[in-house]
Amino acid sequence: MDNSPHVRFQATDRSYLALTKKGISQIASQVGFRPQRLSEIDLIVAEMTSNLVKHGGGGEMLVRHFKTASSAGLELISIDSGPGIADPARMMQDGMSTTGTMGTGLGSIKRLADQFQLYSIKGWGTILLARVFENPASDLQPAGGIEFRSLLVPKSGETFCGDGCYVKRTPDYIKLLLGDGLGHGPEAHRAVQEAIKAFRTCPHHRPVDIIRFIHQSVNKTRGLVGSVAVYEVASQQWSWCGVGNISTRLIGPMTTKNILSYNGIIGMNVPGTMNNHTLSVERGQLLVMCSDGVQSRWDHSKYPSIQRYDLTILAAALYKDYNRQTDDISLFIGRL
């Protein structure tokens, strides 16, 4: 799946619902859905936003259109800090309601969406994830046994996102880039997009060499901070290098490790000496990278069983609790 930015819609009360529905409908129309599918998406959006207001005490929607190798689609995420749901599986059955309504909301979303997940904690809130494909036979199964998800949100009030990420796959390597253009707005966006362009064409396989290649390629922009991770298929090893305040953490079944970046700005000044870090690999481990739009002291362990869910759920949970609200936000999560 590509890594385009999400558009944020507030749904703090009923006055926002019509505007949110209209905005999401415009995004959905860009995908090329048939009229019937667009109508079904309208129903999904109506149920998700209604739930935010009725049950969650208000919240927000994150929406983007995406492309896969075989199709295109729409991703919808609703996030609230409401009372939560004690028995999510039971509440997804038609006819179940806690507010005296018909109780068809969650059940209808599950039927109409091609992919749907609900994550909730009592007293913390609820996250709903729905994806609708132009070609319903499509899926997002991990290629080569490695799964990636991203969440990119511009700073409130900005149209352009100054954060960006990219996954580059070859038969021998899987390469990841997360970059954060300095500041925010159009010039930060241009810096990170130039870095992605260079990353796509870079012939090197070592993270240090890739960063130096990007550094030379973006020297006419305001610069960025970034991290590069490379998975070598033959050795089944990760290697990594980062410059600037991108937070990188390796989360395994038994251990969690924070990986420190070098000081500097890609495109302006990087250290003369940098080394690749070889990372230990455990089956099921997570590689999490995030920009400084996310507070550095985030804690994934506060979310029971969340690693059983789509990685987008974890990204949304971290966004919900650790979003600084003062910059673009990016989270990039990979799992073996």
C-alpha positions as CSV (number, residue, x, y, z in Angstrom):
1,M,0.0,0.0,0.0
2,D,1.3,3.5,-0.7
3,N,2.0,6.0,2.0
4,S,0.0,9.1,1.1
5,P,-0.9,11.5,3.9
6,H,-4.2,11.4,5.8
7,V,-6.7,14.2,5.8
8,R,-8.0,15.0,9.3
9,F,-11.7,15.8,10.0
10,Q,-13.0,17.0,13.3
11,A,-16.3,15.4,14.6
12,T,-16.6,17.0,18.0
13,D,-20.4,17.5,17.7
14,R,-23.2,17.2,15.2
15,S,-22.5,20.5,13.5
16,Y,-19.4,18.9,11.9
17,L,-21.0,15.8,10.5
18,A,-22.4,17.3,7.1
19,L,-19.0,19.0,6.4
20,T,-17.1,15.8,7.3
21,K,-19.3,13.6,5.1
22,K,-18.9,16.0,2.1
23,G,-15.2,16.2,2.5
24,I,-14.7,12.4,2.7
25,S,-17.1,11.9,-0.3
26,Q,-14.8,14.2,-2.4
27,I,-11.8,12.1,-1.4
28,A,-13.6,8.9,-2.2
29,S,-14.6,10.2,-5.7
30,Q,-10.9,10.5,-6.6
31,V,-10.4,6.8,-6.3
32,G,-12.8,5.9,-9.1
33,F,-15.5,4.0,-7.2
34,R,-18.7,3.1,-8.9
35,P,-21.8,5.1,-7.8
36,Q,-23.2,2.2,-5.7
37,R,-19.9,1.9,-3.9
38,L,-19.8,5.6,-3.2
39,S,-23.2,5.4,-1.7
40,E,-22.0,2.5,0.6
41,I,-19.0,4.6,1.6
42,D,-21.4,7.4,2.5
43,L,-23.2,5.0,4.8
44,I,-20.0,3.9,6.4
45,V,-18.9,7.5,7.0
46,A,-22.4,8.4,8.4
47,E,-22.2,5.5,10.9
48,M,-18.6,6.2,12.0
49,T,-19.1,9.9,12.5
50,S,-22.5,9.3,14.3
51,N,-20.8,6.9,16.6
52,L,-18.1,9.5,17.4
53,V,-20.7,12.0,18.5
54,K,-23.2,9.6,20.2
55,H,-20.9,7.2,21.9
56,G,-17.4,8.7,21.9
57,G,-18.2,12.2,23.1
58,G,-16.7,13.5,19.8
59,G,-13.4,12.7,18.1
60,E,-11.8,12.8,14.7
61,M,-11.6,11.0,11.4
62,L,-8.4,10.3,9.4
63,V,-9.0,9.5,5.8
64,R,-6.8,8.8,2.7
65,H,-7.1,7.2,-0.6
66,F,-4.4,4.6,-1.4
67,K,-3.1,2.4,-4.1
68,T,-1.9,-1.2,-4.0
69,A,-0.3,-3.3,-6.7
70,S,-3.7,-4.5,-7.9
71,S,-6.3,-1.9,-6.8
72,A,-7.1,1.4,-5.1
73,G,-9.1,2.2,-2.1
74,L,-10.1,4.4,0.8
75,E,-8.9,4.1,4.4
76,L,-11.1,5.5,7.2
77,I,-10.0,5.8,10.8
78,S,-12.2,7.1,13.6
79,I,-10.6,8.0,17.0
80,D,-12.3,9.0,20.2
81,S,-11.5,9.3,23.9
82,G,-14.9,8.2,25.1
83,P,-15.9,5.5,27.6
84,G,-14.8,2.6,25.5
85,I,-16.6,-0.7,24.8
86,A,-16.5,-3.5,27.3
87,D,-17.3,-6.3,24.7
88,P,-16.4,-5.1,21.2
89,A,-17.3,-8.4,19.5
90,R,-20.8,-8.4,20.9
91,M,-21.4,-4.7,19.9
92,M,-20.6,-5.5,16.3
93,Q,-23.6,-7.8,16.1
94,D,-26.7,-6.1,14.5
95,G,-29.3,-5.2,17.1
96,M,-26.9,-4.4,19.9
97,S,-27.1,-0.9,21.3
98,T,-26.2,0.9,24.5
99,T,-28.2,4.1,23.7
100,G,-31.6,2.8,22.7
101,T,-31.0,3.1,18.9
102,M,-31.6,0.3,16.3
103,G,-28.0,-1.0,16.9
104,T,-27.1,-1.5,13.2
105,G,-24.1,0.9,13.1
106,L,-21.0,-1.3,13.8
107,G,-22.6,-4.3,12.1
108,S,-23.4,-2.3,8.9
109,I,-19.8,-0.9,8.8
110,K,-18.5,-4.5,9.1
111,R,-20.7,-5.6,6.2
112,L,-20.0,-2.8,3.9
113,A,-16.2,-2.4,4.4
114,D,-13.8,-4.9,2.8
115,Q,-11.6,-4.7,6.0
116,F,-12.8,-3.6,9.4
117,Q,-11.3,-3.7,12.9
118,L,-12.4,-2.2,16.2
119,Y,-10.1,-1.6,19.1
120,S,-11.4,-0.3,22.4
121,I,-10.3,0.0,26.1
122,K,-12.7,0.9,28.9
123,G,-12.1,4.4,30.0
124,W,-9.6,5.1,27.2
125,G,-11.7,5.3,24.0
126,T,-12.2,3.5,20.7
127,I,-10.5,3.2,17.3
128,L,-12.4,2.0,14.2
129,L,-10.5,1.1,11.0
130,A,-12.3,0.5,7.7
131,R,-10.9,0.0,4.3
132,V,-12.9,-0.1,1.0
133,F,-11.3,-1.3,-2.2
134,E,-12.2,-0.4,-5.7
135,N,-11.6,-4.1,-6.5
136,P,-13.0,-6.0,-3.4
137,A,-10.8,-9.0,-4.2
138,S,-7.7,-7.0,-3.2
139,D,-6.1,-7.4,0.1
140,L,-3.1,-6.0,2.1
141,Q,-1.4,-9.3,3.0
142,P,2.3,-8.7,3.8
143,A,4.6,-9.4,0.8
144,G,7.6,-11.6,1.7
145,G,6.3,-12.0,5.2
146,I,6.9,-8.4,6.2
147,E,4.0,-6.0,6.8
148,F,4.2,-2.2,6.8
149,R,1.7,0.5,7.7
150,S,2.0,4.3,7.9
151,L,0.1,7.2,9.4
152,L,0.9,10.7,8.1
153,V,-1.0,13.7,9.2
154,P,-0.2,17.4,8.4
155,K,-0.1,19.9,11.1
156,S,-3.5,21.4,11.9
157,G,-4.3,24.1,9.4
158,E,-1.7,22.9,6.8
159,T,-2.6,21.4,3.4
160,F,0.8,19.9,2.7
161,C,2.5,17.3,4.9
162,G,6.2,17.9,5.6
163,D,6.7,14.2,6.7
164,G,6.9,11.3,4.2
165,C,7.8,7.7,4.0
166,Y,8.5,5.1,1.3
167,V,9.0,1.3,1.0
168,K,11.3,0.1,-1.8
169,R,11.2,-3.7,-2.5
170,T,13.6,-5.7,-4.6
171,P,14.2,-9.5,-4.7
172,D,17.1,-9.1,-2.3
173,Y,16.2,-6.1,-0.1
174,I,13.4,-4.2,1.5
175,K,14.3,-0.6,2.2
176,L,12.4,1.9,4.3
177,L,12.7,5.7,4.6
178,L,11.0,8.0,7.0
179,G,11.8,11.7,6.6
180,D,10.7,14.9,8.2
181,G,11.3,18.2,6.3
182,L,12.4,21.0,8.5
183,G,9.5,23.0,9.8
184,H,6.1,22.4,8.0
185,G,4.1,23.5,5.0
186,P,5.0,23.5,1.3
187,E,8.8,23.8,1.6
188,A,9.0,21.0,4.2
189,H,6.8,19.0,1.9
190,R,9.2,19.7,-1.1
191,A,12.2,18.7,0.9
192,V,10.8,15.3,2.0
193,Q,9.4,14.6,-1.5
194,E,12.9,15.3,-3.1
195,A,14.3,12.9,-0.5
196,I,11.8,10.2,-1.5
197,K,12.6,10.7,-5.1
198,A,16.3,10.2,-4.4
199,F,15.6,7.2,-2.3
200,R,13.7,5.5,-5.1
201,T,16.6,5.9,-7.5
202,C,19.4,5.3,-5.1
203,P,21.6,2.3,-6.1
204,H,23.1,1.7,-2.7
205,H,22.1,-1.0,-0.2
206,R,23.8,0.3,3.0
207,P,21.8,2.8,5.1
208,V,24.7,5.1,5.5
209,D,25.4,5.2,1.8
210,I,21.7,5.8,1.1
211,I,21.6,8.7,3.5
212,R,24.7,10.3,1.9
213,F,23.1,9.8,-1.5
214,I,19.9,11.6,-0.3
215,H,22.1,14.3,1.3
216,Q,23.7,15.2,-2.0
217,S,20.3,15.1,-3.8
218,V,18.4,17.5,-1.5
219,N,21.0,20.2,-1.0
220,K,18.8,22.8,-2.7
221,T,16.0,22.3,-0.3
222,R,15.6,23.4,3.3
223,G,16.7,19.9,4.4
224,L,15.2,17.2,6.5
225,V,15.9,14.6,9.2
226,G,15.4,11.0,8.4
227,S,16.0,7.3,9.1
228,V,16.7,4.5,6.7
229,A,16.3,0.8,7.5
230,V,17.3,-2.0,5.1
231,Y,16.2,-5.7,5.4
232,E,18.5,-8.1,3.6
233,V,16.6,-11.2,2.5
234,A,19.6,-13.5,2.3
235,S,21.0,-12.8,5.8
236,Q,17.5,-12.0,7.3
237,Q,19.1,-9.0,9.1
238,W,18.0,-5.4,9.5
239,S,20.5,-2.6,9.2
240,W,19.7,1.0,10.1
241,C,21.1,4.6,10.2
242,G,19.4,7.9,11.0
243,V,20.2,11.6,11.1
244,G,18.2,14.0,13.3
245,N,15.3,13.6,15.6
246,I,13.4,10.6,14.1
247,S,12.6,8.2,16.9
248,T,13.3,4.5,16.1
249,R,12.4,1.6,18.3
250,L,12.7,-2.1,17.9
251,I,10.0,-4.0,19.8
252,G,10.4,-7.7,20.3
253,P,8.5,-10.3,22.3
254,M,11.1,-10.1,25.1
255,T,13.0,-6.9,24.6
256,T,12.5,-3.3,23.4
257,K,15.4,-1.2,22.1
258,N,15.6,2.5,21.3
259,I,18.1,3.3,18.5
260,L,19.9,6.7,18.5
261,S,20.3,8.8,15.5
262,Y,23.3,11.0,14.6
263,N,23.1,14.8,15.0
264,G,22.7,16.7,11.7
265,I,20.4,17.7,8.9
266,I,20.2,15.8,5.7
267,G,20.9,18.2,2.8
268,M,22.8,20.7,5.0
269,N,25.2,18.9,7.4
270,V,25.7,15.2,8.2
271,P,28.5,13.7,10.2
272,G,31.7,12.8,8.4
273,T,31.7,9.4,10.1
274,M,28.5,7.3,10.4
275,N,28.1,3.6,10.9
276,N,25.3,1.1,10.0
277,H,23.6,-0.5,13.0
278,T,22.8,-4.2,12.6
279,L,19.6,-5.0,14.4
280,S,18.7,-8.3,15.9
281,V,15.8,-10.0,14.3
282,E,13.0,-11.8,16.1
283,R,9.9,-13.2,14.5
284,G,6.9,-11.0,15.1
285,Q,9.0,-8.0,16.2
286,L,8.0,-4.4,15.3
287,L,10.2,-1.7,13.9
288,V,8.6,1.7,14.7
289,M,9.8,5.0,13.4
290,C,8.1,8.3,14.1
291,S,8.8,12.0,13.6
292,D,9.0,14.6,16.4
293,G,5.4,15.4,15.9
294,V,5.0,12.4,18.3
295,Q,6.2,12.7,21.9
296,S,9.3,10.7,22.4
297,R,8.3,8.9,25.6
298,W,5.5,6.9,24.1
299,D,4.5,3.5,25.6
300,H,3.1,0.8,23.4
301,S,2.7,-1.6,26.4
302,K,-0.4,0.3,27.7
303,Y,-2.5,-1.2,24.9
304,P,-3.5,-4.8,25.7
305,S,-3.3,-7.2,22.8
306,I,-2.9,-4.4,20.2
307,Q,-0.2,-6.3,18.3
308,R,-2.9,-8.8,17.2
309,Y,-4.5,-6.1,15.2
310,D,-3.7,-4.3,11.9
311,L,-0.6,-2.1,12.5
312,T,-2.6,0.9,11.6
313,I,-4.5,0.5,14.9
314,L,-1.3,0.8,16.9
315,A,-0.3,3.8,14.8
316,A,-3.7,5.4,15.5
317,A,-3.4,4.7,19.2
318,L,0.0,6.3,19.4
319,Y,-1.2,9.3,17.4
320,K,-4.2,9.6,19.8
321,D,-2.2,9.7,23.0
322,Y,1.2,11.2,21.9
323,N,0.4,13.7,19.2
324,R,2.1,17.0,20.0
325,Q,-0.4,19.0,17.9
326,T,2.4,21.5,16.9
327,D,3.9,19.8,13.9
328,D,3.3,17.2,11.1
329,I,2.9,13.7,12.5
330,S,4.3,10.5,11.0
331,L,4.4,6.9,12.2
332,F,5.9,4.1,10.2
333,I,5.6,0.6,11.5
334,G,6.9,-2.7,10.1
335,R,6.4,-6.2,11.4
336,L,8.1,-9.5,10.4
